Amino acid sequence: MTDKTNAMRMLEARRVPYETYTFPPEIHSAEGVAQVVGLPASRVYKTLVVVRKQGKPLLVMIAGDRELDLKRLAKAVGEKKLRIATYKEEESLTGLEVGGISALALLHRGFDVYIDRAATKLKRMIVSAGCRGINLRMTVEDLIRVTKAKVIEAS
């Protein structure tokens, strides 16, 4: 049995159903997770940390088979310039390891959370549980509601 992450405990406390997928913690990418769990990368979402010129960074969730469009994202969030955080910055800013960064695990840390509009075409998706080697499958509707994610064009 997998130890429960804070994200899993939070979902259970709110009675949000989810399924757990485990995989080797050496896998750090959404594409790698998709291969191991046997699902298309379009259903496995990665959480990227995006740095603003001033203020707290953003968390942006996009499908594993898509690339973040920083210009489109900047326009959607009303910023002039954004950049993707380095791996070292991501870990320092979130307190989580790359490959395990999750908006679900960072709910009380004050990050603005965004999700790419493509997610709204799905019923269920897979996201990190807040540590490498564990992902959660849940409805897109529940993820958006729990994280208070704003739906935007980001890829």
C-alpha positions as CSV (number, residue, x, y, z in Angstrom):
1,M,0.0,0.0,0.0
2,T,1.3,3.5,-0.9
3,D,1.7,6.0,1.9
4,K,-0.9,8.8,1.5
5,T,0.3,12.2,0.4
6,N,-1.1,15.4,1.8
7,A,-3.0,15.8,-1.5
8,M,-4.7,12.4,-1.1
9,R,-5.6,13.2,2.5
10,M,-7.1,16.5,1.5
11,L,-9.1,14.9,-1.3
12,E,-10.5,12.3,1.1
13,A,-11.4,15.0,3.7
14,R,-13.4,16.7,1.0
15,R,-14.9,13.4,-0.3
16,V,-13.4,13.8,-3.7
17,P,-13.0,10.4,-5.4
18,Y,-9.6,9.6,-7.1
19,E,-7.6,6.6,-8.3
20,T,-3.9,6.2,-7.5
21,Y,-1.3,5.3,-10.1
22,T,2.2,4.4,-8.9
23,F,5.4,4.2,-11.0
24,P,9.1,4.3,-10.5
25,P,10.1,7.7,-8.9
26,E,12.9,8.0,-11.5
27,I,10.3,9.1,-14.0
28,H,10.0,12.9,-13.9
29,S,7.9,13.6,-17.0
30,A,4.2,13.4,-17.9
31,E,5.2,11.5,-21.1
32,G,7.1,8.9,-19.0
33,V,4.1,8.5,-16.7
34,A,1.8,8.1,-19.6
35,Q,3.9,5.3,-21.0
36,V,4.1,3.4,-17.7
37,V,0.4,3.7,-16.8
38,G,-0.7,3.0,-20.4
39,L,-2.6,6.2,-21.1
40,P,-2.1,8.8,-23.8
41,A,0.0,11.8,-22.7
42,S,-3.0,14.0,-23.4
43,R,-4.6,12.7,-20.2
44,V,-1.5,13.1,-18.0
45,Y,-1.1,16.7,-16.9
46,K,2.1,18.3,-15.8
47,T,2.3,21.3,-13.4
48,L,4.8,23.9,-14.5
49,V,6.0,26.8,-12.3
50,V,6.0,30.1,-14.2
51,V,7.8,33.1,-12.8
52,R,6.5,36.7,-13.1
53,K,8.6,39.8,-13.1
54,Q,7.1,40.6,-9.7
55,G,4.9,38.6,-7.3
56,K,4.4,35.0,-6.6
57,P,4.9,32.5,-9.4
58,L,2.0,30.8,-11.2
59,L,1.2,27.1,-11.4
60,V,0.1,26.1,-14.9
61,M,-1.3,22.6,-15.7
62,I,-1.0,21.4,-19.3
63,A,-1.2,18.1,-21.0
64,G,1.9,16.0,-21.3
65,D,1.8,16.1,-25.1
66,R,1.6,19.9,-25.2
67,E,4.1,22.8,-24.9
68,L,3.4,25.9,-22.8
69,D,3.0,29.0,-24.9
70,L,4.4,31.8,-22.7
71,K,3.1,34.6,-24.9
72,R,-0.4,33.2,-24.8
73,L,-0.2,32.6,-21.1
74,A,1.1,36.1,-20.4
75,K,-1.8,37.6,-22.3
76,A,-4.3,35.4,-20.5
77,V,-3.0,36.4,-17.1
78,G,-2.4,40.1,-17.8
79,E,1.4,40.0,-17.6
80,K,3.9,41.4,-20.0
81,K,6.6,38.8,-19.6
82,L,6.8,35.4,-18.0
83,R,9.4,32.6,-17.9
84,I,9.4,29.0,-16.9
85,A,11.3,28.4,-13.7
86,T,14.4,26.3,-13.7
87,Y,14.2,22.9,-12.0
88,K,16.2,24.3,-9.1
89,E,13.8,27.3,-8.8
90,E,10.7,25.0,-9.1
91,E,11.9,22.9,-6.2
92,S,12.9,26.0,-4.1
93,L,9.6,27.8,-4.7
94,T,7.3,24.9,-4.1
95,G,9.2,22.7,-1.7
96,L,8.4,19.7,-4.0
97,E,10.7,17.7,-6.3
98,V,10.4,18.2,-10.0
99,G,8.2,15.3,-11.2
100,G,6.1,15.6,-8.1
101,I,4.9,19.2,-8.3
102,S,1.2,19.4,-7.8
103,A,-1.3,22.2,-7.4
104,L,-3.2,19.8,-5.1
105,A,-0.2,19.7,-2.7
106,L,0.2,23.5,-2.8
107,L,-3.4,24.7,-2.1
108,H,-2.5,26.7,1.0
109,R,0.7,28.2,-0.4
110,G,-1.0,31.2,-2.2
111,F,-0.1,30.2,-5.8
112,D,-2.5,31.3,-8.6
113,V,-3.4,28.1,-10.4
114,Y,-4.2,27.9,-14.2
115,I,-5.2,25.0,-16.4
116,D,-5.1,24.8,-20.1
117,R,-8.5,24.9,-21.8
118,A,-7.8,21.6,-23.5
119,A,-8.4,19.9,-20.2
120,T,-12.1,20.8,-20.3
121,K,-12.6,18.4,-23.2
122,L,-11.7,15.5,-20.9
123,K,-13.8,13.8,-18.2
124,R,-10.8,12.5,-16.2
125,M,-7.2,13.3,-16.1
126,I,-4.1,12.3,-14.2
127,V,-2.0,14.8,-12.1
128,S,0.8,14.5,-9.5
129,A,-0.1,13.6,-6.0
130,G,2.7,15.9,-4.6
131,C,5.6,13.4,-4.8
132,R,7.5,11.5,-7.5
133,G,6.1,8.1,-8.2
134,I,2.4,8.8,-7.4
135,N,-0.2,10.3,-9.6
136,L,-3.9,10.7,-9.1
137,R,-6.7,10.2,-11.6
138,M,-9.7,12.4,-11.0
139,T,-12.4,14.3,-12.8
140,V,-11.4,17.6,-14.4
141,E,-14.4,19.2,-12.8
142,D,-13.2,18.2,-9.3
143,L,-9.6,19.3,-10.0
144,I,-10.7,22.7,-11.1
145,R,-13.1,23.1,-8.2
146,V,-10.6,22.0,-5.5
147,T,-7.6,24.0,-6.9
148,K,-9.7,27.0,-7.9
149,A,-7.8,26.8,-11.2
150,K,-8.7,29.4,-13.8
151,V,-9.2,27.9,-17.3
152,I,-7.1,29.7,-19.9
153,E,-5.4,29.2,-23.3
154,A,-1.9,28.2,-22.3
155,S,-0.6,25.9,-25.0
